[in-house]
């Protein structure tokens, strides 16, 4: 497949994967997710690459899933995915759970370099990476998403607070909660992220591989992977209730995102959407 939405490059022992759909704030179409998966596989297959950095082109890391751009609608139709049934389930599961779990378990260390919006699906990609560096302008929005790592990312009570309220958190709050590792000025984010990745890449592949495996295993001992499976089922129930659109549609903003944006503008009056 010729990549149109993701760029891939290597500098030294570090692979740089760039979500390259800035027109749509790097919204995650099926094609973008396929290309991201291919780029990550490419980095894993390259013997000389030790660390992978994932970033977003333009002003934002990712504003979440593509809910209905013309390209996504056309691609959805071309794939012939039925609106209901096991084929629809398999496609939805692949792009919203299976790939994210796969990325979380990639053998080589991964780093998310976040600036601007990191909303819902954007949070999912960042959360699947091992380390997160961000600039002060980063805006993270948690939601009851398909890959529901959020209680593990920031703690269970804080997860409830943010899900109930639907509020952006900035990079410093995300760092204080343990989701973001480091915060760098915007003009230093790329330099510092790549410098850290290069330092980590000096470790041998075996050292990096086993350290990551050990930590992920320990996380799974307290139920991480099984929790992702259970939460995915809960998301499907929510979607059935009308809480999320099951397929692309013209309206491209979910109620929780709209509430968070209004809150960021200081518009808290009125009833919240159901």
VOGU-3710 file (C-alpha; in Angstrom, 3 decimals, decimal comma):
1> xxxxxxxxxx> 0,000/0,000/0,000  1,283/3,462/-0,891  1,114/5,546/2,296  -0,903/8,743/1,969  -1,670/9,527/5,600  1,461/8,400/7,463  5,128/9,293/6,864  8,032/7,069/7,845  11,657/8,028/8,276  14,690/6,824/10,191
11> xxxxxxxxxx> 17,379/8,874/11,879  20,136/6,810/13,433  18,474/4,037/15,429  15,174/5,904/15,787  12,189/5,502/13,460  9,872/8,515/13,225  6,244/7,803/12,297  4,164/10,882/11,502  0,376/10,980/11,290  0,062/13,128/8,188
21> xxxxxxxxxx> -3,542/14,213/7,835  -3,373/17,772/9,193  -6,365/18,952/7,144  -8,534/16,864/9,479  -6,401/17,321/12,612  -5,024/13,819/11,981  -8,431/12,205/12,409  -8,045/8,442/12,328  -9,576/6,988/9,196  -9,289/3,269/8,551
31> xxxxxxxxxx> -6,637/4,049/5,949  -4,566/6,095/8,401  -4,746/3,299/10,973  -3,725/0,715/8,368  -0,767/2,868/7,369  0,204/3,486/10,988  0,165/-0,260/11,599  2,312/-0,864/8,517  4,811/1,805/9,618  5,094/0,320/13,093
41> xxxxxxxxxx> 5,589/-3,145/11,595  8,275/-1,724/9,336  10,117/-0,321/12,334  9,895/-3,646/14,154  11,319/-5,476/11,132  14,285/-3,102/10,759  17,202/-4,587/12,688  18,878/-1,187/13,000  15,861/0,541/14,582  15,697/0,376/18,383
51> xxxxxxxxxx> 13,065/3,015/19,295  9,981/4,381/17,503  8,568/7,909/17,862  4,964/8,629/16,815  3,938/12,227/16,219  1,307/14,297/14,411  1,794/16,699/11,510  0,406/20,208/11,841  -1,103/21,753/14,947  -2,402/18,584/16,604
61> xxxxxxxxxx> -1,405/15,040/17,492  -4,860/13,614/16,722  -8,409/14,847/17,237  -9,675/11,265/17,403  -11,512/8,895/15,108  -12,730/9,984/11,689  -16,516/10,182/12,018  -17,388/11,032/8,455  -14,915/12,820/6,192  -15,568/12,194/2,482
71> xxxxxxxxxx> -12,464/10,026/2,270  -13,537/7,840/5,179  -17,096/7,464/3,889  -15,841/6,463/0,434  -13,335/4,011/1,896  -15,971/2,488/4,173  -18,229/1,856/1,181  -15,374/0,492/-0,926  -14,510/-2,033/1,770  -18,098/-3,293/1,623
81> xxxxxxxxxx> -18,499/-3,435/5,381  -22,154/-4,171/6,244  -23,870/-1,905/8,805  -24,584/-4,839/11,144  -23,405/-8,377/11,686  -20,170/-10,211/12,390  -18,233/-8,555/9,539  -19,049/-5,115/10,927  -18,009/-6,306/14,383  -14,694/-7,694/13,131
91> xxxxxxxxxx> -13,819/-4,459/11,310  -14,814/-2,312/14,278  -12,860/-4,520/16,662  -9,750/-4,522/14,464  -9,499/-0,736/14,204  -10,577/0,070/17,744  -9,131/-2,657/19,958  -6,958/-5,285/18,290  -4,535/-2,890/16,611  -4,182/-0,786/19,744
101> xxxxxxxxxx> -3,424/-3,836/21,875  -0,926/-4,962/19,248  0,856/-1,592/19,357  0,985/-1,695/23,151  2,818/-5,020/22,909  5,277/-4,189/20,112  8,738/-5,529/21,016  10,550/-2,185/20,634  10,016/0,912/22,809  7,578/3,477/21,453
111> xxxxxxxxxx> 7,233/7,169/22,244  4,231/9,439/21,626  5,226/13,057/20,964  2,040/15,015/21,660  1,077/18,591/20,900  -2,337/20,158/20,400  -5,429/17,986/20,569  -5,163/14,406/21,795  -8,823/13,452/21,893  -10,460/10,024/22,417
121> xxxxxxxxxx> -8,831/7,974/19,620  -5,773/10,203/19,946  -5,582/9,260/23,621  -5,827/5,593/22,580  -2,784/5,822/20,299  -0,767/7,786/22,849  -1,747/5,370/25,627  -0,578/2,388/23,564  2,903/3,878/23,417  5,401/3,221/26,213
131> xxxxxxxxxx> 6,423/6,813/26,916  4,635/10,123/26,304  6,334/13,497/25,920  4,197/16,600/25,392  4,359/20,336/24,885  2,397/22,758/27,104  -0,226/23,297/24,390  -1,259/19,604/24,465  -4,924/19,068/25,340  -5,915/15,552/26,387
141> xxxxxxxxxx> -9,561/14,446/26,463  -10,529/11,156/28,074  -13,701/9,322/27,110  -15,295/5,903/27,386  -13,415/4,734/24,341  -12,921/1,300/22,794  -9,395/0,805/24,159  -10,281/1,940/27,665  -6,895/2,219/29,335  -7,793/5,506/31,012
151> xxxxxxxxxx> -8,304/4,171/34,593  -4,856/2,564/34,353  -3,393/5,723/32,791  -4,497/8,255/35,398  -6,085/6,345/38,282  -9,616/5,143/38,847  -11,113/8,074/40,759  -9,575/10,656/38,431  -10,888/8,688/35,460  -14,401/8,893/36,879
161> xxxxxxxxxx> -14,046/12,618/37,493  -12,948/13,347/33,928  -15,456/10,999/32,309  -18,351/12,451/34,275  -17,304/16,039/33,549  -15,806/15,623/30,052  -12,938/18,084/30,533  -9,634/18,641/28,783  -6,486/18,275/30,836  -3,298/20,029/29,819
171> xxxxxxxxxx> 0,170/18,539/29,624  1,171/19,513/33,157  -1,945/17,972/34,707  -1,431/14,852/32,585  2,170/14,691/33,835  1,067/15,077/37,454  -1,363/12,195/36,939  1,387/9,989/35,524  0,063/9,806/31,960  2,697/12,100/30,456
181> xxxxxxxxxx> 6,340/11,440/31,282  7,852/14,827/30,462  6,704/18,269/29,308  8,960/20,355/27,062  8,491/23,829/25,526  6,917/23,549/22,089  10,097/24,670/20,319  12,108/21,992/22,155  9,662/19,080/22,082  10,973/17,413/18,941
191> xxxxxxxxxx> 14,640/17,940/19,802  14,276/16,615/23,344  12,061/13,687/22,327  14,458/12,533/19,625  17,429/13,028/21,954  15,799/10,823/24,588  14,911/8,206/21,968  18,522/8,195/20,746  19,786/7,689/24,315  17,359/4,837/24,910
201> xxxxxxxxxx> 18,389/3,324/21,573  21,942/2,995/22,891  20,703/0,100/25,015  20,833/-3,303/23,391  17,710/-4,683/21,772  17,579/-7,511/24,282  17,680/-5,110/27,219  14,904/-2,956/25,766  12,785/-5,924/24,753  12,927/-7,690/28,097
211> xxxxxxxxxx> 12,377/-4,529/30,133  9,229/-3,720/28,167  8,020/-7,311/28,347  8,532/-7,431/32,109  6,559/-4,239/32,735  3,716/-5,240/30,403  3,528/-8,666/32,025  3,267/-7,089/35,451  0,491/-4,806/34,202  -1,313/-7,831/32,803
221> xxxxxxxxxx> -0,987/-9,590/36,168  -3,342/-6,966/37,580  -5,756/-7,489/34,712  -4,916/-4,890/32,061  -5,563/-6,920/28,889  -8,680/-8,621/30,230  -9,952/-5,214/31,348  -9,533/-3,922/27,779  -11,650/-6,807/26,496  -14,369/-6,187/29,082
231> xxxxxxxxxx> -14,398/-2,434/28,479  -14,689/-2,970/24,727  -17,895/-4,922/25,334  -19,163/-2,069/27,514  -18,401/0,364/24,694  -20,487/-1,703/22,276  -23,403/-1,544/24,720  -22,939/2,231/24,952  -22,916/2,523/21,157  -26,089/0,431/20,957
241> xxxxxxxxxx> -27,710/2,869/23,377  -26,819/5,755/21,077  -23,865/7,055/23,068  -21,513/6,779/20,088  -22,113/6,529/16,353  -21,607/2,951/15,111  -20,485/4,088/11,646  -19,437/7,251/9,769  -21,960/10,056/9,788  -22,171/13,702/8,777
251> xxxxxxxxxx> -21,990/15,009/12,337  -18,276/14,888/13,153  -18,246/15,754/16,838  -19,361/13,572/19,724  -21,369/15,006/22,586  -18,559/14,617/25,104  -16,102/16,417/22,836  -18,561/19,246/22,298  -19,059/19,538/26,059  -15,307/19,677/26,639
261> xxxxxxxxxx> -14,835/22,335/23,961  -17,615/24,451/25,434  -16,049/24,047/28,855  -12,676/25,146/27,499  -14,363/28,298/26,229  -16,033/28,862/29,585  -19,494/27,951/28,287  -20,869/25,817/31,082  -24,491/26,945/31,045  -27,276/24,832/29,597
271> xxxx> -27,997/21,154/29,677  -25,324/18,675/28,697  -26,118/16,452/25,715  -27,555/13,011/26,465
//
